[in-house]
Amino acid sequence: MNRRHFVSTAAAASSLLLLKPRTVFGYQANTAVRLGLLGCGNRGTSVADSFSKNTTAQVVALADLFADQLAAGCTHFDQLNAGLGRAPIDPKLLFRGPRAFEQLAASPDVDLIQISTPPFFHVQHLEAAVASGKHVYCEKPVGIDVRQAKRALEIAARVKPTQSVDVGFQCRSAPPIAAVAERIKAGALGKIAVASGIYYAPASAEKTRPGASPDEYRLRNWLWDRALSGDILVEQNIHIVDLANWLLGARPLKATATGGRNILTHYGDCWDNYQVDFTYPGDVHFSFSSTQFGVDGVFDAGLRLFGASGSATAPYAGPVQITGAQAWAWQDSAATTLGTAPGSGKFAANGAFSDNLAFADREKERAFIDSIVSGNSHNQIAAGVETALSCMLGRMAGYRRREVTWEELLAHGETYRLGFSLERFA
């Protein structure tokens, strides 16, 4: 879980992908990287779309537990591929059911697997993809409990030097956030004393299907289910915690937290609000607040840091800037950043945010594909685990209503169970 193992992809935030004019690890310049999408839901489709439009990756295979989602995915990507002058998906590369992930991993026609399944399955699917020798783009979190996190670290040790494995922390690659991060890391704030972060989102929408069993209903509404999602702190709020870890250059030592399920009444056991105080090395405190309820559509998320020489703001929408001795402001896109008031960012269930994150996915994906084509492979699993565990630390502190240390979290070996077998969906 040493952060030195993490290779930042934000350095090329505003550059175009340049392919090497030679064959490296089987890829030749301007040859598409063949992508297999595992999980054809909103976020999975959105990310695969971005890969297709912004990189040399081409969606050639799909896998999903449910036939309707697989069919919808096939229709969508056949249309997308046609618009890009590419062939439709071969029917033999459509995999459905509880073993679809294994079939996708075994396919010789796939170079890269994008894991966009419910978080409970991320580590299981990551293990199969890594074992197959494929490159992997795995959505966060890397594990929803301590048992899964430790298993992911074992998988990280088995990644081959020729494999690239990325974790979907695309916020680091957003050009405005990458730019302010560079200045913070260079000491623009002086000694940092405190940080604060927020993630205020509306309630997620219910997904229904006639005749669905209770287990199918759980799977389709996995955002509401603690075992399937890890709760809102581990599944969605993780982006802000990851930015805090990145910019503070450390992970939290301990946490205290409160919160609960005070508004939501629908099925599920995820909390609808958290208030967490993380303590980092040097007695630096990071206060984080999160909500996820209501129907007004208001969304606001971001991070602020305060140091001896100034302060910095890094919101999803609104000014990205530093005030103080080394004052600075992001100026590249005034229409979508400096001219936008905080809180005006539109919540997107598929993660396709506008404003400061408008190019985050694109830049993250370009850097990842370049690592494959160039042969400069990297492995982000350990760093992804560290951030996931940081969120689990806050979650455990909230559930226990007391301070929890990093060592106590790891020693506890927190484990969640699904409670049913996916084989019934075969």
N, C-alpha and C positions, 0 to 999 in steps of 0.2 A: 504493500500500500504506500510505497515511497513515491511522492509526487514527481521525483526526478525521472521516473519511468514514463511520465506523460509527455508527449510531444505536442506542443501547441500548434494548432492549425490556423491561427489567426494572422500569422505574419504576412500571408499573401492576400489580405482581405480585399484589396481593390484590383488585383491583377487577374488577367485571363489565364486559363489553363493552357500551358505550353507543353505539348507532348514531345518526348525525345525522339529524334529521327533514327531510331534503332530498335531492334527487338530486345526486350528485357523481360525475363521470366515468362516468355510465351506471348507477350503482347507487342504488337508492332504499331508504330505511329499511325494514328487515325483509325485504328481498329477498335470496335466497340467492346467494352467490358460487358459480358452477358450477366444480367441481373435477374435473380429470382426473388420475388416478393413473398414473404411468409407473413400472412395477415393482411387481408384486403379491406380493412376498415378505413375510416376517415383519414387518420394520420398516416397509415401505411400507404394509401393511395396518393396522398399529398406529397410525401417524401419521394416516392418512386416517380411521380410526375416531374418533380424538380430534378432528380437525377437524369431523367430522359431529356429534359429541355435544356439543361445547363452543363451537362458533361457528355463524355463519349459513352456512358453506360446506356444499355438498351434492355428494356424489360422483355425477357424471353420466356419466363416461367412464373406461375402463380401457385400458391398453396394456401388453403384455408380449411378450417374445420367444417364450415357450413357451405352447402351447395349454392345457396342464393347469393352469398357474398362472393364466392368464386366466380359464378356466372356474371355478376355485375362487374367484377374486376376484369374479367376477360373482355366484355363488351367495351369497357372504358379504355383499356390499353390497346385493344385492336384499333379503336378509333384514333387514339393518340399516336400509335405507331404509323398508321396510314398517313396522318398529317405530317409526320416527320420523314416520310418516304421509306418506312421500314416495314418488314414483313409482319403479318399477324402472328399471334402466339400459336405455336404448334399444339394441337389438342393433347399430344402425349406428354406435354409439359404443364398440364393442369392437374394438380394433386389435391385430393379432398379427403378429409377425415382426420382422426387422431394420429395417424402415422404419416400424414402428409409432409411433416417437417423432415422425416427420415428419407422419404422418397426424393424430396428436393435436394437434400444434402448429398444423396447418392448419384444425382444426375451428372453425367459428364458434360452436359450442355450448358452448365451454369458455372460462372467464375466467382460471382459475388452473391451472398445471401443477405437480404435486408430483413431483419427481425422486427416486426411491428405487431406482435401478438400481445395479449394481456400480460402485464408484468410478471404474474406468477410463473409464467412459462419461459421467461427470457433466458434464465440460466440453463434450463434443460435444452432449449433450442440452440443456445450458444455453444453448448458442449458438442452437439451433433454437427453443427456447422464447422467448428474448429477442427474436429476429428476428421472431417471429410477433406480438409486441406483448402477449403474455400476461404476467400476474403469475407469479412463479416462487417456489416453496419448494424449495430444493435441499439435499439432505442433504450433510453433510460427507463427505470432504474436497473442497475445490474444486481438484481436480487431484491426480494421484498422482506427478507428476514435474515438473521445472522447466519443460519445454516446455509442458505443459498449464497450469501456473500462469500463465505469461506470456500464453498465449492467453486465459485467463479474464480477465486485466486488460484486454485489448483488448475483450472482450465487455462488461465493466463500463462502458467508455466509451460504449458504444452503447445502454445502457439509457435509455429515454425518461423524461422527468420524470413522466409519468403511470403508470409501471410501478413496482411494488414487487417487490424481489427479496430474499428472506431466505435465510440459510444456517442449517442446523439445529444451532446451538449452544444447545440449549434449557437447558443447565445454568445459564446466566447468568440465566434467567428463574425458576428455582426460588425461591420466596419466602424460604426461610432463607438461601440463598446471595446473593440480591439484597440482603438486609438487612445481612449482614455485609460485603458489598462496599461498600455505601454508607458504612459506618463506616471501613473501611480507607482508602477514597479521601479521606475527610475528615480523615485523619491520626491515627486512633486508635492506630496502632502506632508512630508516629514514623518515623524513618528506617528503612526495611526493609533488612536486611543479607543475609538468606538465606531461601530457600524450599525446601520438599521436597514431592514428590508421589508417589503410588503408583497403580497400576492393576493389581490382581491378579485375574485371571479364569480360570475353568476352560476347558478345551479346547472348541472349538465342535464340534457334532455333524456327522457325515458325512451328506450327502444323496445318496441313490442312486435310480436309476430304471432298470428293466430295459431292456436294449438301448441304453443311452446310449453315444454315441461318446466317445472321450477328450476331445474339445473340449467336448461337452455336459457331461461330468463336471466339467471345469474351471469352466465357467460356473455350474453349480449349487453348486459348492464354492468359490466365489470368495474366501471368507474365508481359504482356505489358500494362495491364489495371489498372489505378490508383484505381478505386473503388474496383476491385476484389482483388488486391494485396496489396494496401497501398503504392505503389511506392517502388523503390529499397531500400530506406533508412529504411523503416518499414518492408519490407519482407525479404531481404537478409542481408543487412548491420547490422541488429539488433543483430547478434551474437557478433560483435565487441563492439557495444555499451553496450551489456549485460556484457561482460567481464570487460569493464571499470567501470560500476556501481558496479559490484561485487568486483573488486580489490580496488576501491576507497572507498567502503563501504557507498555509498550514491547515490542519483540521482541528475541530473543537476538542477540548479536553473533557468537558462536561457540559451538562445542560439542565435547566429547570424549565418547566412548561405548564401551561394550563390550556383549557379548551373544552370542547364537547360537541354534542349534537343537540343544539338548542332550537334550531329552526326546522330542519328537514324532518318530514314525517313519512316519506315513502320508504319502500324496501331498502335495506342496506344497513351497514354498521360503521360506515366511514363518518368521521367527525365533519362538522361544517365550519369549524373555526379552530385556530391554534394561535397561541401566543408563546413564543419560545425565547429564552435567553441562553445563548451559547457563550461559553467562556473559551477563549483561544489562548495560546501561549503569550506571556507578557501581560496577562490579566486584561486582554482586549475583549470587550463584550460586543456581541452581535445580537441585537434584538430583532426578532422576526414576527410578523403578524400576518395571518392568513384567514380568508373567509371564502366559502363557496356555497352560496345560497341566493335566493331571490330571482326575480324575473325581469329586473330593470335593464339587464344587459351591461351594467357598468363594469368595466375591467380596468385594473391598474396594477402594475407590478414594476419593481425596480429595486435598486440598491443605492445607499448613500454611505460614504465613508468620511470620517472626520479626523484630521490630523493636526499636528502642531503648526503646520505652515499653510493649511487650507483644508477645503472639503471638496468632495467630488460627488456628482450625481450620475447614475447610469440607469435611467428608467427605460421601460419598453417604449413609452411614448413621452415626448417632452424633451427639454434641453439636456444634452449630454455635455457636461462642463466641469471645470475646476475653478474654484474661487480661491483667492488668497495670493500668496507671494508669487506663484507661477500660474496665474490665471490663464485659462484656455477654454475654448468652446468649439464643439464640432460644427463645421460650417458647410459641409458638402451638399446637404440636401435640406435647405431651410424649409421647403414646402412640407416635408414630412417629419421634421424633427424640431427645430427651434420654433417653428410656427405652430406647433401642436401643444395644447395644454395637457398637463398630467391628468390621467384619468380618462382621456378621450380615446385611448387605444381600444379597438374593437376586439372582443374576445372571439377566438376562433377555435372550435373544437378540434380542428385538424392541425392546429399549431401554425397555420399560415398567417402570421401576424403582419400588419403593415408597420409603418413608422420606423423606429430604430432597428427592428428585426427584419425589415423587408428583404435584405439580402443575406441573412444569417444562414439559412439552409443552403443557398446557392454556394456561398464561399466555403462552408464546411464540406459540402459534397465535392466541390472541385479539388480541394486539398486532399481529400480521401482518395479520389480516383487518380490523382497525380501520384500519390504514394504507391498505388498499384502499378501504374504504367511505368514509372521511373525506377521501380524496384527499391525505393527508399521506404520500406515497410515500417509500420509502427504498431504498437500494441497498447491500447488505452484501457484495458480491462481493469487493471489495478487502481488507476485513478478514478474510474467509474465506480468501483466498489467503495473506495474511500468516501466519495460523496454520498452514496447510498447509505452507508453506515452512519454518516453524519446526520442524515435525516432520521434514520432509525433511532439514533440517540435522543433526538428531540421528541419523537413519537413515544418512546418508552418513558421519558420523563413526564410527558403529559398523561399517559395512561396511569402511571404510578403516583402522580401528584407530588413528586419530590425530585431532588437532584439525583441525576444518574451520571456516572463517570464512563469514559470510553472503555476502561478495563472491565467495569461491571457489565456493560452491554455485551462485550465479547465473551465474557465468562458465562453469561446467562444462556447464550446459545439459542436465542429467541427463534421459534419455529411456528409457521402457519401451515395448515393442511387444507386441501381443497374440499375433501369430504365426499367426493364421488369420483367415478371413473369416466374418462372421456371415451372409453370403448363403446359406450352405448350410442355414440354418434358415428360409429363406423358405417 
